């Protein structure tokens, strides 16, 4: 497989062989697992944030593995990947999975029993000495998919986390997390909000909080705009610190974007300076803090709102040692602007 063999449109692209899908799934799975470990190790998230970060990444990994099983031997459909500043599956793939699993019971009733298919495989391999047809392998993969994959664990466009007590010395008394898959960027985001509550029976009010977050903070936008919208729509909530993590893009051989890091990796792969499985992943963290409060509205309808700080932006790059050396050589300006020097993670062995 070479770069020249991966010819795709710039948006939702299909890789041109099952071998490429196997390689792609291996890369995404490996990269996300490395990211989880190193986000904790580098203290980009505190202990409680790391727990939620891992849970959202696990949902993402579960969904991508479900896609791998679903499309493994399917000759008619191919999974679509966003190769432009993303590297993750197109959002519609998550929707297809979720909707498909709504009909799980119906599909299971139509499938050949696994025991019958197993006997047929043994007969073909042992008695006839012939390879199993791909159509039969697809039936087997379908049985695994519909029997093992659960709809409730599929990463959705918006995933709501629970409200818990914030760690000591936090800006607010309570902490809530949520995650969303931005439809335009095809990238996952993970958010945290530390806040105080001024009211009675918070359990009765939390559904309102969930509703506002789902309708207001479910897409990529300036984080101070998001903070102001949440603040205005929840009069009894006083946000004190909002943190948003942007996962990606994943820079690798499949990418087709104008990102300088991606371009450096593709260029070096094409010159055989680095191996085909070389990769890096970017991660961006935006934060705003409440420094003071002000009141807005008329005499009978005044609402206390937050004065937000300037947005604190931090960018990180995770890559194996050899790729870090190459990036320092080819993109020194980007490397020197990072919040920390590039963070070393393991090589992917193809």
C-alpha positions, 0 to 999 in steps of 0.5 A: 500500500502506498500513498499514491494508491489512496485516491479519494475525494476531500470529504467523506472518503472511502479507502480502496481495499479491505487491507487499508481498512484493517490498517486504518482501524489498527491505527485509530485504536492504537492512537486513542489508547496511547492518547488516554495514557499520556493525557493522564501522564502529562496531567493535561486533565486532573484525576476526575477529568481523566476518568471521564476522558477515558470513558468518552474515548472508550465509547469512541473505540467501541463504536469504531470497533463495531464499524470494523466488524460491520464492514469486515466482509461487506463487498457493497458498503465501505466505511467513510472516513473524513480525511480533511483535518480529522482522520476519524470516521464521518459522523454519519457512520455513527448515525448508521450504526445507531439506527441499524442497531435499532433493528437488531432483533429483526436482523437476528431473526433473519440471520442463519443460526451460528451453529449451522454456519459453523458446520458449513464452514467446517465442511467447506474447509475440511471436506471440500478443501476450499476457502470460505466464500466472502459472502459467508464470512460476511454472514458470520461477521453480521452474526457477531455484530448483531449479537455483540454490539449494543446500541447504548454504547455507540458514540452519539452526536451528544453524550451527556456525563453525570454531575459530581462534586468537584475536586477540592480547590476547584473553581466551582463546587460541582463538575459536569462533563459532556462530549460531542461529535462535531458534524462539520469537523468530524472530530470528537470534543470533550468538555468539562464545566465547574460551577456553583448552584444557587437554588433548591432541590438540585436533582429537580434542576439537573434535567434543565442543565442537561437540556441546555447543554445538549442544545447550546454546547453540542458543536464547535464554537468560540468557547467564550460564546458557549460559556455565555450562552450556558450562563444566560440560559441557566439562571441558577447555575454559575459557571466558573471554569469551562474546559474543552478538549478537541481530539485531532486531527489524526495525522497519518498516511490516509490524511488529505488536508492542508495541515502542516504536520500532516503535510510533513508526515506525508512528504517524509513517508513518500520520500521513505524517510519514515515508515508508512505507519508513521502518525501524530495526533494533535490535541487542543485545549481551550479554557475560560475562567470567571473572574467576576460577576455582573447583573443584566436585565430590568429591575424585576428580572435581573440575572447574575452573569459571569465576566469571562477571562480571555480564552486560554488556548493550549495545543499539544502534539503526540507522536513517536520519537522519530516523528518528533525529530522530523517535525522539529526539522520540518515544522519548527515554528509549530513545535515551538508554539506548543504548550509543551514540547511534543509528547512522545508515544509508542510506535505503531508496528504494522 
